[in-house]
Amino acid sequence: MEILIFVKQVPDDAVEVRLDPASGKPATGNIDKVANAFDTYALELAARYVEANGGKVTVAAMGPKGTDSMLKNLLAVGASKAYLFTDPSFETGDENAIAARLAQIAKKCEAENGAPFDLILCGKESTDEISGQVGARLAEKLGLPFVSSVIEVAPAGDKLVAKQETEDGYVKFETSMPAVYTIAKPGYDPRYPNIKAKLAARKAVVPAFSAAEAGVADAESFVELLGYTEPPKRQAGLKICEKEAADTVAKAMEILTSDRVL
Protein backbone atom coordinates (compact mmCIF):
# COMPACT_ATOMS: atom_id res chain seq x y z
CA MET A 1 0.00 0.00 0.00
CA GLU A 2 1.45 3.34 -1.08
CA ILE A 3 -0.16 6.25 0.80
CA LEU A 4 0.29 9.96 0.06
CA ILE A 5 -0.72 12.53 2.66
CA PHE A 6 -1.00 16.23 1.89
CA VAL A 7 -0.15 18.30 4.95
CA LYS A 8 -0.39 22.01 5.68
CA GLN A 9 1.63 24.20 8.02
CA VAL A 10 -0.64 26.45 10.11
CA PRO A 11 -0.33 28.81 13.08
CA ASP A 12 -0.52 26.98 16.40
CA ASP A 13 -4.27 26.83 17.14
CA ALA A 14 -3.59 26.84 20.89
CA VAL A 15 -2.74 30.55 20.58
CA GLU A 16 -5.43 33.21 20.26
CA VAL A 17 -5.19 35.02 16.93
CA ARG A 18 -6.20 38.67 16.62
CA LEU A 19 -6.43 40.89 13.55
CA ASP A 20 -3.59 43.26 12.75
CA PRO A 21 -5.12 46.79 12.88
CA ALA A 22 -2.83 47.98 10.09
CA SER A 23 -3.39 45.19 7.55
CA GLY A 24 -6.76 43.86 8.70
CA LYS A 25 -5.34 40.33 8.40
CA PRO A 26 -4.72 37.73 11.13
CA ALA A 27 -1.54 38.62 13.02
CA THR A 28 0.26 35.28 12.90
CA GLY A 29 3.86 36.43 12.44
CA ASN A 30 4.87 35.71 16.02
CA ILE A 31 2.90 32.48 16.38
CA ASP A 32 4.73 29.15 16.02
CA LYS A 33 3.89 27.20 12.88
CA VAL A 34 2.87 23.56 13.27
CA ALA A 35 1.39 20.75 11.23
CA ASN A 36 -2.37 21.04 10.85
CA ALA A 37 -3.98 18.87 13.53
CA PHE A 38 -6.23 16.90 11.18
CA ASP A 39 -3.24 16.16 8.93
CA THR A 40 -1.41 14.64 11.90
CA TYR A 41 -4.45 12.43 12.50
CA ALA A 42 -4.21 11.34 8.86
CA LEU A 43 -0.54 10.44 9.32
CA GLU A 44 -1.21 8.44 12.48
CA LEU A 45 -4.05 6.56 10.79
CA ALA A 46 -1.81 5.82 7.79
CA ALA A 47 1.12 4.76 9.98
CA ARG A 48 -1.08 2.29 11.87
CA TYR A 49 -2.48 0.91 8.62
CA VAL A 50 1.02 0.35 7.23
CA GLU A 51 2.24 -1.27 10.44
CA ALA A 52 -0.65 -3.73 10.26
CA ASN A 53 -0.79 -4.34 6.51
CA GLY A 54 2.50 -3.21 4.99
CA GLY A 55 3.35 -0.30 2.73
CA LYS A 56 4.89 3.15 2.90
CA VAL A 57 3.69 6.65 3.73
CA THR A 58 4.76 9.79 1.85
CA VAL A 59 3.97 13.32 3.04
CA ALA A 60 3.94 16.42 0.84
CA ALA A 61 3.28 20.08 1.51
CA MET A 62 3.01 23.41 -0.28
CA GLY A 63 4.62 26.22 1.67
CA PRO A 64 7.68 28.40 2.27
CA LYS A 65 11.16 26.90 2.62
CA GLY A 66 10.88 26.70 6.40
CA THR A 67 8.10 24.13 5.99
CA ASP A 68 10.75 21.43 5.63
CA SER A 69 11.21 21.47 9.44
CA MET A 70 7.58 20.42 9.86
CA LEU A 71 8.02 17.69 7.27
CA LYS A 72 11.08 16.36 9.09
CA ASN A 73 9.00 16.13 12.26
CA LEU A 74 6.50 14.01 10.33
CA LEU A 75 9.29 11.73 9.13
CA ALA A 76 9.94 10.99 12.80
CA VAL A 77 6.38 9.79 13.44
CA GLY A 78 5.54 7.46 10.58
CA ALA A 79 6.31 8.97 7.19
CA SER A 80 8.98 7.34 4.99
CA LYS A 81 9.40 10.14 2.45
CA ALA A 82 8.67 13.87 2.36
CA TYR A 83 8.48 16.43 -0.44
CA LEU A 84 8.16 20.20 -0.26
CA PHE A 85 6.66 22.32 -3.02
CA THR A 86 7.54 25.97 -2.61
CA ASP A 87 6.78 28.76 -5.03
CA PRO A 88 5.47 32.35 -4.78
CA SER A 89 2.51 31.35 -6.97
CA PHE A 90 1.35 28.94 -4.25
CA GLU A 91 0.76 31.75 -1.76
CA THR A 92 -2.55 32.84 -3.27
CA GLY A 93 -5.65 31.13 -4.59
CA ASP A 94 -8.96 29.71 -3.44
CA GLU A 95 -9.77 26.08 -2.67
CA ASN A 96 -10.23 25.31 -6.37
CA ALA A 97 -6.75 26.59 -7.18
CA ILE A 98 -5.21 24.74 -4.24
CA ALA A 99 -6.86 21.45 -5.23
CA ALA A 100 -5.76 21.89 -8.85
CA ARG A 101 -2.15 22.39 -7.73
CA LEU A 102 -2.31 19.40 -5.40
CA ALA A 103 -3.62 17.21 -8.22
CA GLN A 104 -0.56 18.09 -10.28
CA ILE A 105 1.72 17.72 -7.26
CA ALA A 106 0.34 14.22 -6.69
CA LYS A 107 1.58 13.25 -10.16
CA LYS A 108 5.03 14.66 -9.39
CA CYS A 109 5.12 12.76 -6.10
CA GLU A 110 4.24 9.55 -7.94
CA ALA A 111 7.10 10.14 -10.38
CA GLU A 112 9.53 10.72 -7.49
CA ASN A 113 8.12 7.75 -5.59
CA GLY A 114 8.53 5.43 -8.53
CA ALA A 115 5.10 3.90 -7.92
CA PRO A 116 1.49 5.09 -8.04
CA PHE A 117 -0.34 5.86 -4.79
CA ASP A 118 -3.17 3.59 -3.68
CA LEU A 119 -4.61 6.14 -1.25
CA ILE A 120 -4.38 9.91 -0.90
CA LEU A 121 -5.27 11.45 2.46
CA CYS A 122 -5.93 15.00 3.65
CA GLY A 123 -7.13 16.33 6.97
CA LYS A 124 -10.88 17.00 6.81
CA GLU A 125 -10.12 20.72 7.25
CA SER A 126 -7.32 23.09 8.21
CA THR A 127 -7.45 24.86 11.55
CA ASP A 128 -6.71 28.25 10.00
CA GLU A 129 -9.30 28.46 7.20
CA ILE A 130 -11.67 25.59 8.13
CA SER A 131 -13.32 25.42 4.71
CA GLY A 132 -13.23 21.61 4.42
CA GLN A 133 -13.32 21.78 0.62
CA VAL A 134 -9.86 20.90 -0.65
CA GLY A 135 -10.03 17.12 -0.25
CA ALA A 136 -13.32 16.80 -2.11
CA ARG A 137 -12.15 19.12 -4.89
CA LEU A 138 -8.90 17.17 -5.18
CA ALA A 139 -10.78 13.89 -5.62
CA GLU A 140 -12.94 15.47 -8.31
CA LYS A 141 -9.92 16.75 -10.24
CA LEU A 142 -8.20 13.36 -10.03
CA GLY A 143 -11.41 11.52 -10.90
CA LEU A 144 -11.10 9.26 -7.84
CA PRO A 145 -13.58 7.88 -5.26
CA PHE A 146 -13.95 10.12 -2.22
CA VAL A 147 -15.05 9.67 1.40
CA SER A 148 -15.01 12.48 3.96
CA SER A 149 -14.51 12.48 7.76
CA VAL A 150 -12.93 9.03 7.83
CA ILE A 151 -11.74 7.68 11.19
CA GLU A 152 -10.77 4.12 10.22
CA VAL A 153 -9.51 2.35 7.09
CA ALA A 154 -9.37 -1.42 6.56
CA PRO A 155 -8.33 -3.58 3.60
CA ALA A 156 -10.96 -5.59 1.73
CA GLY A 157 -9.20 -7.60 -0.96
CA ASP A 158 -8.31 -5.18 -3.74
CA LYS A 159 -10.56 -2.51 -2.19
CA LEU A 160 -10.69 -0.42 0.98
CA VAL A 161 -13.37 0.02 3.62
CA ALA A 162 -13.59 3.52 5.10
CA LYS A 163 -15.47 4.19 8.33
CA GLN A 164 -16.99 7.68 8.26
CA GLU A 165 -18.03 9.63 11.32
CA THR A 166 -21.38 11.42 11.05
CA GLU A 167 -23.56 13.43 13.42
CA ASP A 168 -25.76 10.38 13.95
CA GLY A 169 -23.09 7.69 14.23
CA TYR A 170 -20.93 5.90 11.67
CA VAL A 171 -21.21 4.76 8.06
CA LYS A 172 -18.94 2.33 6.21
CA PHE A 173 -18.07 2.71 2.53
CA GLU A 174 -16.19 0.34 0.24
CA THR A 175 -14.14 2.01 -2.48
CA SER A 176 -11.81 0.90 -5.22
CA MET A 177 -8.20 2.08 -5.24
CA PRO A 178 -6.81 4.64 -5.72
CA ALA A 179 -9.09 6.83 -3.63
CA VAL A 180 -9.06 10.11 -1.73
CA TYR A 181 -10.18 10.30 1.91
CA THR A 182 -10.30 13.21 4.32
CA ILE A 183 -9.57 12.28 7.93
CA ALA A 184 -11.41 13.35 11.09
CA LYS A 185 -10.09 12.72 14.61
CA PRO A 186 -9.94 8.98 15.26
CA GLY A 187 -10.15 7.41 18.70
CA TYR A 188 -6.44 7.92 19.41
CA ASP A 189 -3.84 10.69 19.39
CA PRO A 190 -0.79 11.02 17.14
CA ARG A 191 2.31 9.33 18.49
CA TYR A 192 5.39 11.08 19.87
CA PRO A 193 8.74 10.41 18.19
CA ASN A 194 11.46 8.50 20.00
CA ILE A 195 15.01 9.86 20.22
CA LYS A 196 16.34 7.62 17.46
CA ALA A 197 13.58 8.66 15.04
CA LYS A 198 14.06 12.36 15.86
CA LEU A 199 17.81 12.23 15.24
CA ALA A 200 17.33 10.40 11.95
CA ALA A 201 14.67 12.87 10.82
CA ARG A 202 16.91 15.86 11.58
CA LYS A 203 19.51 14.51 9.17
CA ALA A 204 16.97 13.81 6.44
CA VAL A 205 17.04 15.87 3.25
CA VAL A 206 13.59 16.98 2.11
CA PRO A 207 13.57 17.56 -1.67
CA ALA A 208 12.03 20.92 -2.61
CA PHE A 209 10.48 21.72 -5.97
CA SER A 210 9.32 24.95 -7.55
CA ALA A 211 6.13 25.11 -9.59
CA ALA A 212 8.14 24.82 -12.80
CA GLU A 213 10.16 21.85 -11.51
CA ALA A 214 6.99 20.08 -10.41
CA GLY A 215 5.15 20.86 -13.63
CA VAL A 216 2.43 22.74 -11.75
CA ALA A 217 0.55 25.12 -14.03
CA ASP A 218 -1.19 28.22 -12.74
CA ALA A 219 -4.68 27.46 -11.47
CA GLU A 220 -7.79 29.60 -11.68
CA SER A 221 -9.51 30.97 -8.57
CA PHE A 222 -13.26 31.58 -8.52
CA VAL A 223 -13.57 33.07 -5.04
CA GLU A 224 -12.02 36.33 -3.85
CA LEU A 225 -11.33 36.93 -0.17
CA LEU A 226 -12.66 40.39 0.69
CA GLY A 227 -11.45 40.63 4.27
CA TYR A 228 -11.61 39.42 7.86
CA THR A 229 -13.71 40.54 10.80
CA GLU A 230 -13.41 39.51 14.42
CA PRO A 231 -16.48 38.11 16.17
CA PRO A 232 -18.18 40.58 18.54
CA LYS A 233 -16.87 40.52 22.07
CA ARG A 234 -19.12 38.87 24.61
CA GLN A 235 -20.64 41.27 27.08
CA ALA A 236 -19.66 40.87 30.71
CA GLY A 237 -22.08 38.83 32.77
CA LEU A 238 -24.00 40.06 35.79
CA LYS A 239 -22.83 38.87 39.20
CA ILE A 240 -25.38 38.09 41.90
CA CYS A 241 -23.77 38.44 45.33
CA GLU A 242 -26.59 37.51 47.71
CA LYS A 243 -25.50 35.61 50.83
CA GLU A 244 -28.34 33.11 50.90
CA ALA A 245 -29.10 30.65 48.10
CA ALA A 246 -32.81 31.45 48.24
CA ASP A 247 -32.07 35.17 47.84
CA THR A 248 -29.74 34.40 44.91
CA VAL A 249 -32.45 32.43 43.12
CA ALA A 250 -35.04 35.14 43.80
CA LYS A 251 -32.71 37.82 42.44
CA ALA A 252 -31.95 35.78 39.34
CA MET A 253 -35.67 35.23 38.68
CA GLU A 254 -36.33 38.93 39.12
CA ILE A 255 -33.65 39.82 36.55
CA LEU A 256 -34.86 37.21 34.06
CA THR A 257 -38.44 38.43 34.42
CA SER A 258 -37.52 42.08 33.98
CA ASP A 259 -35.52 41.20 30.84
CA ARG A 260 -38.52 39.20 29.57
CA VAL A 261 -36.49 36.01 29.37
CA LEU A 262 -39.21 34.29 31.40
N, C-alpha and C positions, 0 to 999 in steps of 0.2 A: 504494500500500500504506500503510494507516494502522496503526501499531503502538503499542500501549500497554504500558508496562513498569511493574510494581509494584516499588518499591524500599523497602528498610528501612534505617534508620540503626541501627548496632550499635557496641558498644565495639570499639576497634582490636584485632584478634585477634593482633597482634604483641606485645601486652602480656599478661603472666601475670595472670590474675584469681584472687583468693583470696576466701574467704567472710568477710563482716563478722561478727566474733564476737557483736556485739550483736543484729543483725537475723537472722543466719543466711542472708542473701542475698548474691549476688555483689557485691563492693565495686567498682562501676564508676564512681563519682562523679568520680574524678580521672583517668579514662581518656578520651582523645580519642574522639569519636564520628565514625564514617566510614560510607560506603556499604558495605553488605554485598558481599563480594567476588563472589559468584555473580551478584548483580544487576548489577555492573559488567561482567561477562562478557556478560550478556544485552544490555546497552546497546551494547557493542562489536559484538556479532553483528548487532544490529538496524541500527546505523549503517553497517556494511559492506553489508548487504543493500540499504539505501536508496540508498547511493552507487552500487551496481551496477544497481539496478532501479527506482529512483524511490520517492518516498513521504515520509512524515514520521514522526518518533518522538516520542511523548509519555511523560513519566515522571510517576508519582504516588506519594505516600507518605502513610501515617498516622504521626503523631508529634507531638511538641511543637513550639512555634513556631520554635525554633532549627533545626528540620529543613530550613527553607528554604535555609540556607547549603549543605547537602549537595546540594539540588536544583539550586541555581545552579551548583555545580561540574559537575553532570551536563549542564547546558545548554551548558557549554563543551566537552564531548567527544562531541557527537552528537545530543543531544535538542533538539527544536524548541520544545516546550512543557513546562511543569511545573505540577503542582497539588499543594497540601498540604491534607491533611484532618486537622484537629486538634480533639480533643474529649476531655474527661476520661473519657467512656465507652469510648474506644478503648484505654485503658491496661490493661484487664483482658480476660480471655477466652481460651478455648482455640483450637485451630486451626479448629474448626468455626465459632466466632464470628468469628474473623478473616476466614475465607473468605467468610462471609455478608456481612460489611461490605464487603469488597473487591468482591463481586458488585454491590452497590448503588452503590459508588463508581465502578465501571466505567460504569454507566449515566449517572452525573453527568458523568463525563469525556467521554462521547460527546456529551452535550448541550452542554457547553462547547466541544468540538472542532468541532461542527457537522457531523460525519460519523461513521458507525459504524466501529469498529476491525475490521480484517481479522485481526489476530493480537494475542494478549495473552501477554506473557512474564513469568515470574518466575524468580529464581534457584532452583536445585534444592533449596536449603536455606539457612537463615541460619546464620551462624557463631556466634551466641549460643545458640540453642536447638537447632538441627540436627535438627528433627523431619522435615523433608522432606514435609510433608503438605498445606501450604496450597495449592500449585498444583493438585494433584489434586482437592482439595475445591472449589476455585474453579471448575474446569471442570465438575464435577458440578452445582454450583448454577446455572451459566449454561447447562447442557445442551449443552456444546460438545465437539468432539473434543479428546483430550488425548494428549500424548507427553511422557515424562519424559527427563531427562538428555540433552537435545539439544545437539549441538555444531556443527551446520551446518543451514542452511535454504536451499532453492532453490525457485524458482517452477516450476510445472508446469501451464501454461495457467491455468485458474481454480482450481487447487489448489496445495498446497504439499507439498514433500518434506522431511521432517525426518530427519536422520541422528542416531540415538541411540547413545550409548556404553554398552556393557555390559561385564561382567567377561570375556566371551569374545571381544569384538571390537566390531562395529558392526552395527546393523540400520537399514534405511531404511523409513519409513512415509510413505504419501501420505494427506493429510487434506484435507477440504473447508475452506473459510473461512466464518466465523471459527473460530479454534481457539485452544487454550491450550497452550503449551509451557513446560516448566521447563528451564533452561539449565545445563549442566555447563561445566567449563573447556574451551574450544576450544583449538586449537593455536596461539594467539597471545594476547598480553596486551592489556589496555585501553590506548588511546592516552593521551598526555599533551596537555593543552590548549596551544595557542600563546597568545602575549601578547594578540593581538587578540581571540581567543575568550574569554579570561579577563576582559578589561576589559568586553566586551559582557555577559557573564554577570553580573558584579557589579552592573551597572545594571538588570538584569532585575527585573521585579516578579512574584513567584510568588503567584498567587491562593490564598487560604486559606479553607477552608470548615469550618464546624462540622457536627456530625452532622445538626442540624436543617436547615441550609442545603443540605446534600447529599442530604437525604431518606433518611438512613441510620437505619433502625429498630434498636432494641436486638436483639441476637442471643443465642441461648441457648448456653451452654457445657455440655458433657457430662463434661468432665474437670476435676478439681480438683488443683492443684499443692499437694502436701503439704509439700515442703521440698527443700533441697539438701544434698548431702554431698560432701565432697572425696574424691577417690580416695586410697587409702592411700599413704603415702610409701614409696618404694623403699628397701630396706635397703642400706646401704653395702656395696660389694663387698670382696672379700678381695684384698689385694695380695701378690704373690709376688715376693720381692726377691733371688732367687738370682742369682749372678754368671754362671754358665754356662747356656746354653740347655738342655742335657741335664738339668741339675739342676732347672731351671724346669719342664720337662715332667714329670719324675719327681714333683715336689712337687704339681703340678696333678693328676696321676693319683692320687696318694695321697689328696688331699682329695676328689676325686670318688668314689673307692672307699669312703672312710669315710662319706660322706654318702649312699651307696647310689645314686648317680646312674648309675654303671657297674655 
